[in-house]
Amino acid sequence: MPQLNKTTKKIGREYFKTVAAMLGSAFGLIAALAWNEAIRDLIDRYISPGSTLLSKFIYAIIATILVVLVAIWLGRLAQIIDKKVIGD
């Protein structure tokens, strides 16, 4: 019986981790869409409307830089959390 209880707790933790990851992804998508609109409006304000190709490249570069910076930050945060969990 102790093994069953241990397995149930493990499944519960995995379920929670999965749901948390899904919710995080959903909120991440919402934030990404908001940033998408904000960056587009910023580019449209400072670049003439006739230069659509240039504005698309500028948008792609800005979006890539933001994604890379966030990925680096999340990677470092994950390492810190892993060190704390392993240390516990």
C-alpha positions as CSV (number, residue, x, y, z in Angstrom):
1,M,0.0,0.0,0.0
2,P,2.8,2.5,0.7
3,Q,4.0,2.0,-2.9
4,L,0.6,2.9,-4.3
5,N,0.4,6.1,-2.2
6,K,3.9,7.0,-3.4
7,T,2.9,6.4,-7.0
8,T,-0.3,8.4,-6.6
9,K,1.7,11.4,-5.2
10,K,4.1,11.2,-8.1
11,I,1.3,11.2,-10.7
12,G,-0.3,14.1,-8.9
13,R,3.0,16.1,-9.0
14,E,3.5,15.3,-12.7
15,Y,-0.1,16.3,-13.5
16,F,0.3,19.6,-11.7
17,K,3.6,20.2,-13.5
18,T,1.9,19.5,-16.8
19,V,-1.1,21.8,-16.1
20,A,1.2,24.5,-14.9
21,A,3.3,24.3,-18.0
22,M,0.2,24.5,-20.2
23,L,-1.1,27.5,-18.3
24,G,2.3,29.1,-18.6
25,S,2.3,28.5,-22.3
26,A,-1.2,30.0,-22.7
27,F,-0.2,33.2,-20.7
28,G,3.0,33.3,-22.7
29,L,1.0,33.3,-26.0
30,I,-1.2,36.1,-24.7
31,A,1.8,38.2,-23.7
32,A,3.5,37.4,-27.1
33,L,0.4,38.7,-29.0
34,A,0.4,41.8,-26.9
35,W,4.1,42.4,-27.6
36,N,3.4,41.7,-31.3
37,E,0.9,44.5,-31.5
38,A,3.0,46.9,-29.5
39,I,6.1,46.4,-31.6
40,R,4.2,46.7,-34.8
41,D,2.6,49.9,-33.7
42,L,6.1,51.3,-32.7
43,I,7.6,50.4,-36.1
44,D,4.6,51.8,-38.0
45,R,5.0,55.1,-36.1
46,Y,8.7,55.6,-36.9
47,I,9.0,54.0,-40.4
48,S,7.0,55.3,-43.4
49,P,4.1,53.1,-44.4
50,G,5.5,52.6,-47.9
51,S,8.5,50.6,-46.7
52,T,6.7,47.4,-45.6
53,L,9.6,45.1,-46.4
54,L,12.0,47.2,-44.2
55,S,9.5,47.3,-41.4
56,K,9.0,43.5,-41.5
57,F,12.8,43.0,-41.2
58,I,13.0,45.4,-38.3
59,Y,10.1,43.7,-36.6
60,A,11.7,40.3,-37.1
61,I,15.0,41.5,-35.7
62,I,13.4,43.1,-32.6
63,A,11.3,40.0,-32.0
64,T,14.3,37.7,-32.3
65,I,16.3,39.8,-29.9
66,L,13.5,39.8,-27.4
67,V,13.0,36.0,-27.7
68,V,16.7,35.3,-27.2
69,L,16.9,37.6,-24.2
70,V,13.9,36.0,-22.6
71,A,15.2,32.5,-23.4
72,I,18.6,33.3,-21.8
73,W,16.9,34.7,-18.7
74,L,14.6,31.7,-18.4
75,G,17.5,29.3,-18.8
76,R,19.4,31.0,-16.0
77,L,16.3,31.0,-13.8
78,A,15.8,27.3,-14.4
79,Q,19.5,26.6,-13.4
80,I,19.0,28.5,-10.2
81,I,15.8,26.6,-9.4
82,D,17.4,23.3,-10.2
83,K,20.3,24.1,-7.8
84,K,17.9,25.0,-5.1
85,V,15.8,21.8,-5.6
86,I,18.8,19.6,-5.8
87,G,20.2,21.2,-2.7
88,D,17.1,20.6,-0.7
